[in-house]
Amino acid sequence: MKVDLHLHTCYSPDARSSLEGIVERCQKVGLGCVVVTDHNTIEGALRMKEISPLPVIVGEEVMSTAGEIIGYFLTEEIPRGLTPIEVMTRIKEQGGLVCLPHPFDGLGRHPLKAADRDGLLSCIDIIEVFNARSLRNNFSVQALLFAEKHGFLKSAGSDSHTISEIGNAYVEMPEFSNPEEFKASLAQGQIFGRKNSMKNRVVTVFTTLPKRVRYHLSCIK
């Protein structure tokens, strides 16, 4: 089945995709699983589980003190602002998997800093080797080479913040029902993807500005 391993819902401060719209889009483009990786919350993912006819992986893109880390198969929310090792430890304690999103894309993104990343290789399960929002192809090449060098599993995601972006990147992989089966399935997966349009990125920036301002103000209170 096809799985887009990085997407955001309206529960992320910089996204506006409704849960119902995401389910409809996933079905339209033939995705077999909904993977929700909102910023610093699992609320949208948990609500998605209540309404989705498709299986749902509860994920979270957590902002650590040194950059972003994705946790898959979570049962509890992980707060932002923890150190990378604290984030990864909390993911593992839940039986989850650790993924590094857009690990070499620093153009307006927040990849985990190299100094922290390289000291925590034993805690990492997956490297995102294709992110449809990355602007340069060499970011994907660097991520692929890094994953292959260290023997990590490889993922891909649209990093969608709007409905129309969902499915622009995905992994075609056998079905699975738990984290261990997921890892075995991902190891057999094939990655497909195309870049999201710059227009979508620009529109998202402007249409979510009030949400993002409110979110950042709440974080500094």
N, C-alpha and C positions, 0 to 999 in steps of 0.2 A: 504494500500500500504506500501511498504518497503521504509524507509527513513534513509539514513546514514547522521547523523547530524553534522559531523565534518570532512571536507576534504579540502585539499590544492591543489592549482593549481601552475603552473609555475610562477605565479605572487608573490608567497611567496619566500623569499630568500633561503629557505631550502627545496624546492620542485621542481620537474621537470615534473609534469604531464601536458600535453597539454590539452587545452579545448576540442578539438575534441576527444582526447583519453578518457577523462573523460566521455563525453556523451556516447561514444561507450561502455565503461565499465559498466556504469550505466544500459544501456539497456541490456547488456549481462547478468548481475547478477540479473536483475529484479527489480531494484530500480525505484520508481515512481516519484522521485523528486530529483533535484540536489541542494545540500546545500553547498555553497562555503564560507569557513571561513578562508580566507587568513590572514597572519600576517600583521596587520597595513595598510591594503588597501582593497578597494572594487572594484578596477579596473577590476580584473579578473572576479568577480561575475557579474559586469555590462556587460562585454563583453560576458559572458556565456549566459546571458538573450537574447542576440541578435542572438545566434546561436543554442540554445538548443530547441529541440522539446518537452522536458520535462519541467514542471514548475520549476522555480529557486527561491530559497530563498537566498537573498543577506545578507551575514553575514560577520563578521570581528572578528578575534581574536586579541584583542587590548592589547598591553603591557602597563599596567598602572605603576605607581610608586611602586606598591606593588604586582604585579603579573598580570597574564593574565585573561581577561574577554572577553567572546564572546557576541556579539550583533547579534540578528536575525531580519530580516525584516527591514534592514537599507536602507535609501535613500541618506545619506551623510556619507562620510568617517570620522572616528574619529581618530585624531592623537595620536601617542604613547606619553608616558611621562606625561599624565594627572593623577591626583589622582583617586583612585577607584570611589569615589562619583561623580567626574566630568565625568568619562567614563559612569557610569550607568545613570546619568542624561541626557547625550546626547543621549543615546540609547532610553530612555523613551520619550524624546522630539520628537523623530522620529516615535513614536508609535511602537517601537521595544520591544523585549524581552531580558532579561538579563540571561545569562547562565554562570555558573562557570565550566570550563573544568578541567579535571583531578585534582580535588580539594585537594587531599591528596598525590599526586605523586610528590615528590621533587627530584627524581632521574634524574637530567638533564632537568627537566621541571620547569615551573614557575607558580605554583598555587598561587592564591590570598592568601596573608598572613592571618593567622587565626585572628589576632587582627583586621585587616581591615574587613575581611569577617563577623565576628561576630557582628560588629557594623553596618552592612548594610543589615541585613537579610530582612528587609522590601522592599528592592530594587531588590531582587533576585527572578527570576521566575523559573529557571530550574537548576538542578544539573546534571552534566554528571556522571552517575553512572557506566558506562562501557566505557573505552577508550582502544582500541585494541593495542595501543602502550605502555600502562603501563606494567611494567615488573613484578609487584607483584600482586597477587590476592587480598591481603588484602587492597590495595588501592581502589579497587572497592567495597569491603565490607564496608569500612569506609564511602565511598561516599554514598552508599545506605542507611546505617543507619542514616547518617546525613540528607539526603533528607527526609526520613520517619519521623524522629524526628521533623522536622520543617514543614512538609507538602508541600515540594516543588515537582514540576513536575520532572520526571526523563527522562534523555536522554541517548543515546549511539552513539558512532561514531568511525569510523576506524582511525580517525586522519591521514588519508592517505597522504603520501608525494610522493608516486609512484602509478601508475595506478593499479598494481596488488593488492594493499591493499584495494581498494575501495570496500565497501560492506562486509568487514570482521566483521563489527558491524553495527547494524541498529535497528530501532524501526518499528514494524509492527503496523500500525495505520490507522484509517479511513481517507478518503480524507478531505481536508480543502482548504480554499481559502483566508484566512486572519489570522492575529495574534490571534484573539479571537477564531476562529474555530480551529486553530492550537493547542492552549492550551487545548481545550476540547478534541480534537483528541488525543493529547499526553497523556492525563490523562487516556485514554482507551488503550494505546499502550502496546505491549509486546516487551521486549528487547531480542535480540539475538546477539551473538558475539563470536568470537574466536580471539586469539592473532595474531597480525602481526608477521612475522618472524624476528628474530634478523638480519638475512642476509640483509633484506630490509633496516633496519635501518642503518647498517654499510655502505652499498653501497650508500645510500642517503647522509650520512655524507661526504663521500669522493667525490662524484660526484658533490655536490653542494658547495664545499668549496670555489671556486673562487667567486661564487655569494654571499655567506654569508660574505666573507671578504669585497667585494665591498659595500654591504649593510651596514655593521657596520661602515665602514669608512665614508659613506655618512651621517650616523646618528650623528657622532661626529663633523662634520664640522660646 
